Amino acid sequence: MMTALSPQYRDDALAALSGAEVDVLVIGGGVVGAGCALDAVTRGLTVGLVEARDFASGTSSRSSKLIHGGLRYLEMLDFGLVREALRERGLILQRLAPHLARPVRFLYPLKHRGWERLYAGAGVTLYDAMAASQALPHHRHLTRRGALRACPALRKDSLVGALQYYDGQLDDARHTMFLARTAAAYGAHVASRTEVVGFLREGERVTGVRVRDLEHDRTLEIRAQQVINATGVWTDDTQSLVGERGQFHVRASKGIHLVVPRDRIQSSTGLILRTATSVLFVIPWGRHWIVGTTDTDWNLDKAHPAASSKDIDYLLDEVNKVLSTPLERADVQGVYAGLRPLLSGESESTSKLSREHSVGSPVPGLVVVGGGKYTTYRVMARDAVDACVHSLARSVPRCVTDRVPLLGADGYPALWNRRGLLAASSGLHVARVEHLLGRYGSLITEVLDLIAADPDLGRPIEGAEDYLRAEFVYAAAAEGARHLVDVLTRRTRISIETFDRGVVAAPDAAELMGRVLGWTPEQREREVEHYRLRVEAERASQEQQDDETADAARLGAPDVVPVRLGF
């Protein structure tokens, strides 16, 4: 069961979708949409999944990379959401994606003596108790000396002590791609760069969609018993194609993150800091730190939310309040901005909008799912497919995705234990094998086979030595990558992990991808030039002082494959 998301697979998937009615068609290739496809197909339903851009190209590649219960929701007394999210965190870490997820340690500095330790300590104690069955260490109370030993970068006058606790993290974009690929392995037909341009109707009922295959500029009709709208911040836009806005509305809240080199902050632990409006994380990320996030209303372009200079300064100002050696703009290697799909409520403050989700059926044949948080994607998908099943005129088994590991999970612990032997047999350093195992799990053997057949693919790519040349061939051949931007921003994280943002690696990457995708020299040059313009536009947007001018600057670079309706 090792379905590769190859170019041929995509053609076959679209042929199958246009040739016969499916039980469930999912619109949206983010984490919830991919989760819906996996949920439905593992219940024995016939399933299709279409995505206008690349898998995880929206919110699902631009999160804080955390799987967590959300300590701040405890303060809001949202115990149900925290309990649910902690259960999902345990499933992802222990069973569903142990190759992609790992525990991460955080330090919460205390600024006040006495009451704050009791108050925060009670919250973290409850957090641990709700996750009692999981194999993460419990929290610890630290003195100021103990906290500074764990994080020497902290200013001595910024804390009187600290709490230490654990959560989880994963590469969101790779996890979402693995969900889509696992759904395909069970028989779902999944296709990226396939834009829904209209709905098929018979009377009041939705009976399918009309899609534009953006790679081959053709229109197809896909018929389905049930259609799931899982388009996140584009939910209202998708609903407008049906002429129905639905029972709930989704607002977009912008969150930005900075990526800085690991040596800029001397610490063996992540940090969680309280700000005036929310919380700020400093998250270990390989040889880097991720610093974020902001929480501001966004009403501009949804495909390419822009980080302004004001956003970047805000994060630097907040984190520098506790650092003995302040971070400067020159330390920032990468910047990324994402949009949270929040259910619209009465509050004007986006940070207070609900992170819980809703499922509705505004017209027969159509199910809409919105809101939620990354960690609870599986619950959202289950509820959406349950709503579809309710309308199917036959008995369908219950959700089983809590017992369905993603591709790469089976055999991962054994291969991790054998990493030294894998290194010896492949000729790679053991640190390189560990990095590959954390990206592919037991599918590492497919990448190593490419290197065995062509040893040149075992060299690092120029300009981004953390990644091997084989990974770019594999991304195009097996992971559904269609364009250079897909690989540099989502299959790898070169776009945020290098000071040049991937411009140096781009020509080499395009040549390697082009071998699989059959690109001409002209196509390779076009991909590289498009990527260069994208980086230039992002850099320009990050010099602007407000959202409007930042958005205008970012839109200076067109999409490599234009999406006609804007979502």
Phi, psi and omega in degrees: 000073185230057181299127176265135175277071183271168175303320179294321178301316181299315179299316180295322180296316180292324177296318180294319182293324182276353185260342183206153178287137175255161177291314184226128172245127181256131174257120178117119182257032171275191186296323181287316179297314178296322176297321177298316180298317180293318180299311184294317184290329179278001170263001180093013179270155171275135195221142169234152176222124178237143181223131185291328180246234178256156174306133178065021185285346178260234183304325190286001171243006190230029180272186176280002180064028180249144166245111190207162179283334181090083182305324184291339177286337173296319180296331177276003180065027178269068187295324181298315180296317181296315180299315179298314182294321179294323176297316179294321176304315180296318179298315181296314183293320191261329189234312191279319185213054181296340179281339183254342185244151179207153178294150176222138185264138179235148175246129176249103181293139176259134183256343184235142179281148172080267190299322184292321179296321179293315184293306181293322180298322177296321179295315181289327175299316177295320178303311178297319182297323180292339180247033190301329185277355184271154188270032176266146178299150176283165181291161178226149172267133180240145169286172176299319180297317179296321179294319180290334176292320179286326182223081180299343182289344183288141171293136183297330181272007182266358182203157174248351180175193182198163168247143176241130179215174184239145169223197180233160175217158175203163175280106187301317183294318179291322178298315179297317177299319179296324175300312180297318181291323177293320175301317178298322180296331178271359173118359176289151176258111184242141182212124173271174182053040180229103190264130173286123181246355178182165178250146173270137182230145166233101188066231181279336189283138170279128184240007179155195182221160170253128184237155175250118174283101187288342178282330184238008175050059178218156180250137181230156173249134179238122181262142183210146174294320181222140177242132177253124174268104180237055188258016171059236183292349177266008186307311183294324178296317180295318180299328182296335177292336178270346186081016180230129178272343176088181185273347179217161182235150182248129175255150179259130174243127183274133172233130179246156179225146173251146175243124181232153180298149184300328185284354179281341178229113183277103183198148174258006184217155171286170180233147168233124186237141177273133175247180182296330186246337186201216175234156180238130178254143165241109194245127176295136183216083182060239180267024184219173168241142169256127180245121180186165022212175174262174182207087184227147179299144181224124181235016183256207186302124183278334184286326185226067179302137188254139173268124180270167176299325178298319177299313183295316179298322180300312181295317179297317179299317183293313183289329181289345177298337183243355184265136178288327174247104186297149171280146177243167179303325182293342179280345186282115179277317183218157177222136172219150182234139178224166181242126175276133176272098183259138174293127184292133181229196182281332186290143176279340183270121183296331181293346180256359177290155185292139171264002176282165186248165176226149176233133180218166176227088186294329176220156178303137178091353182233128176243136180241134176235134183211164180083209176080181178226160187307315186301328185260024181305322186292323178291318177300315180297317179301314182295322179293316180290325174304318180295323176295314183300323180302331183262353178276137187274049176196166180282132181230136180299161178285168178302137178235009188292348174287353179235019181243096178295149176287159173309139180095344181279317180297127179086354182299314181301321180293318179293325177299318179293335181261015187299327177296319178291321176299319179297315181296318184284332183267343183082006178267156175291149182299328177296324177293319179296320178298319178297316179294319179298324179285352179250331185237345185060223182288350174284000176306330182297329179291324177289318179295328177296322177298319181291322178297322180284331180216090185305337178299334180286350177277358178274151174295151176285146180297130176090356180203077191292349177289345186241140180271154180300327180301330184292335180279324173296315183294322180301319180282326185277331189227344187247015173075011179288126182252338185220162183302320181298328179299319184280317185285337182251337186234313178291324168241176177241032182301327184296338179243356185254001178231147182296330179274000176063025174098001183295321180293320182286340190303311182299317179297315180298319181295322179296318181291316177295321182299332177299322182278319187269358177071033181288141171281165175306324180293320178295320178299315180297322180294320179296316180295316181295318177301317182294319179299316179295324178298315180296317178301317181294321179294317178299317180297319181296327183282359174261353182275152187272342182221169184299320185295313180287328177295319179296316180297321179293318181295325181285001175292342178254119181286159174294148178294328172233101185299135173263121195288322185267358175088007177211000000 
